């Protein structure tokens, strides 16, 4: 079939696809089961994705001891719903999650609990309402065009697409959420984030062993790091503040700066404002950059799918105010399938705060529940050919997917506040890129996902951008 003759979307669903190559991308080999616990710890430091053995991909619940506590890996949609939605208040973030993320995002929305969390969520949520997201596609399209023009001017055809997406999503988050350019800060921001991800973000044995409130040696090093990290964020926030706060708010920054809780009459302190800024910046750009990277990788392996997605993108007007109205079901399905195979948030971990019973197991406070999108999305009982890249699963008209079998953004009260933001942004960026360039791998095809805080590639992967 000629790629250019493809009618977007419809051909992807039609029988033609039977002749197409839909790859099963490589994945890390799971550790053997049974194994001594020290091998699991080592693996959690190196790459958590290999720490789940083969049975995790066929059993609905796996229970076992973890450093004197019970740990449940849940793949059963009903049990997942119980923990994330029905009895969500009986759970909180684990001590190791707090240890690793607190130095980066403080007590912002991601880590806050109880009344502090409810108050923050009330203030932040309006900025992510559908009405507010109307402008996002236009901003994402404009920023992508501009970044691609820069590459073209520099005459670069071989590109590190992950680095490209990381800078681009940072710029888009800066403009869409805070009406400011992060360009002058992005090199320093990215360098610090990379330093943290390569070392301090890896959990130590004591990080996993000790309950919250105990200080581990790794935490001391993280606190030193946090000083330079928050100094940079304070500088960015001060620069943005100097441009003035508008009432009514024009963006999320204004809303945060003006936020005054009607119930308590209290606003955010300067420290809280910086921590909220850090939370949204980190949660809001690295994950989306990874979703884009894995989408591009999968499309480079599946050339026919890439051509159908590109034809769809080229048939739409992605410029200016028309961008939000672009119909991109295939490109969006590619992003959703990339989020299934390579969920950037590979595990959602909860620590029981109160006794509970889940899938026939009694949990005491301190016990752990792990819901791992990485495992869940590749589970043999929940997915047909789970290892295969097949974006048709997400096209309109495809069989419905169980809400609790596909959790790239979590579920329940702590569901990702930026889920729609991320999907709109990633779909638009990918569409603009595909409309202009064919994506090919410029080196060896094999790349393995590695999970430390997020699911990233095990090496830099050069792509060749061939003009269409
Ligand atoms: C592909 C991109 C993204 C992925 C895969 C992702 C994934 C997730 C997941 C799984 C959670 C729930 C964690 C849990 O329940 O423990 C979460 C929460 C959160 N996400 Fe995202 N996210 C993405 C993009 C974004 C964006 C664009 C923003 C903001 C601009 C954002 C901000 C947040 C915040 C603030 C929370 C905490 C919400 C709360 O606890 O109330 N995320 N994200």
Boltz pocket constraint, residues with backbone or C-beta under 6 A from the ligand:
constraints:
  - pocket:
      binder: B
      contacts: [[A, 109], [A, 110], [A, 111], [A, 112], [A, 121], [A, 173], [A, 279], [A, 280], [A, 283], [A, 284], [A, 285], [A, 287], [A, 288], [A, 291], [A, 343], [A, 344], [A, 345], [A, 347], [A, 348], [A, 349], [A, 407], [A, 408], [A, 409], [A, 410], [A, 411], [A, 413], [A, 414], [A, 415], [A, 416], [A, 417], [A, 418], [A, 419], [A, 421], [A, 422]]
      max_distance: 6.0
